[in-house]
Amino acid sequence: MSDTPIIQIDDDWKRQAQEEKRKLAEAQAARKAPPAPAASSAPAASQAGESAARAIPQPSFATLVQSVMTQALYYLGELAHEGEPPMLNMDMARHQIDTLAILDAKTKGNLSADEQSLMDQTMYDLRSRFVSIAQQYIR
């Protein structure tokens, strides 16, 4: 028997990532659509529209996990700023994944079933993506 661990990567995350990219592209296209002509109170209406579009989500465990996940995806090259090429920084991606692992360890037994499921799925997805991308550059 070999001491090398066997790594199995689930293809479901690929479909999920493609779906997320599609939704993000649709959202960006909707934002780029020209706004309707405004009345005389254009500055006030514009500011109100911007603040509504940029509503800050309620602080929660899910928001925290998603925030760190987004940072990890950014460093894995899965997300990019508009008009810029994706960034690949495996060290920072690993740091974000390790940060989530610490959060997972420190909250073990204190999460609801939904929160634990979110954490487990997020960790699995991020680790799978990390391994997949790392394998591309090791070859």
N, C-alpha and C positions, 0 to 999 in steps of 0.2 A: 504494500500500500504506500501511496505517496503522502508526504506530510503537507503537500500543497493544498490549500483549501480550494474547494470548487465554488466558483462564484456564478450564480444564476441571476441573470438580469431579466426582469419582467418587461415585456414590450408594452404593457398597459400605460406606463408613464410616457412613452413616446406619443401615443394617441392623445393622452391627456395634455401633454405639452403642446401638441399641434392644435388642439382645440383651444387652449389658453391663448396661443399666438393668434389664432383666427379671431377670437373675441377681442383681443387687444387691438388688432388691426381694424376691426369694425368700430371700436370705440374711438380710435385715433381718427379714422375717416369721418366719423360723426362730429368730432371736435373741429376738424378742418373745414367742415361745410360752412359756407358764408352765412353769417347771422342775418336775420331778418332786419330790414331797415328800422331804426329806432326813432322814437318820437323826440321831442325837444329835450327831454331829460335823459339824454344818451349816457352821460357819465355815471349817473346814479343807477340806471338800469344795467349798465355794463358791470359795475362793481357788484351789484346784487346777483347778477348771473354768474360772475366768477366765483363769488363766495359760495353760492349754491352748488356749483360744479366741483368745488374743492372742499366739500364738507369733510370734516375730520371724523373718522369713525370713533365710536365709543371705545374707551380703553377696555381691553379684555385679554384673557389668555390667548384666545384665537388671534387677535390683532397682533400681539407680541410675537407669536410663532410665525405668522404670515410676514411680519416685517423682517425678521431674521432670515426667513426662507427667501424673500425677495432679494435681499442682499447677497445671499449665497448664489442664487440664480444669475444675478448680475455678474458676479465674479466668475461664474462658470460659462459666461458668454451666451446665456439663454435670453437675457434681456439687455437692451442697450438704450442709451439716450437717443431721442429722435434725431435722425440724420447722422449719427455717429456709428462707427463699426463696433461690434460687440467686443467687450473686454474679456480676456482670459487671464485670471490670476489664481492659480490653483492653491497657493498658500493662503490667500484671503478666503477662498471658498472653503478650504478645510477649517480655517479659523471659525467661520460662521457655523459650519456643521458641528464643530466641537462645542461651540457656545450653546447650540440647541441640545447637544448631548448632556451638557452640564445641567441645563434647565430641566431636561427629562429626568435625570438622576435625582435632582433636588426636589422635584415635585412628585416623585413616584408615590403612589398610594393616596395622593391628595387631589387628584383630578377626577372630574366627572367622566363617565364612559365616553361621551362625545369629545371631551378635551383630550383624553388619552388616545382615542382613535385618531384624532387630528395629529397629535404628536407622533404616534407610531407611523402613520402614513407619510407624514412630512419627512421624518428621518429616513424611512425606507426610500422614498423618491429621491431625496437629495444624495444619499449615499450611492444609490444606483447610478444616478447621473454622473457623480464624481468619478466612480470607477470606470464608467463607459468612456468618459472624456479622457481620463488618465491613460486608459489602454490605447487610445488613438495616438498618443504622443510617445508612448513607450516603445512602440513598434519601430 
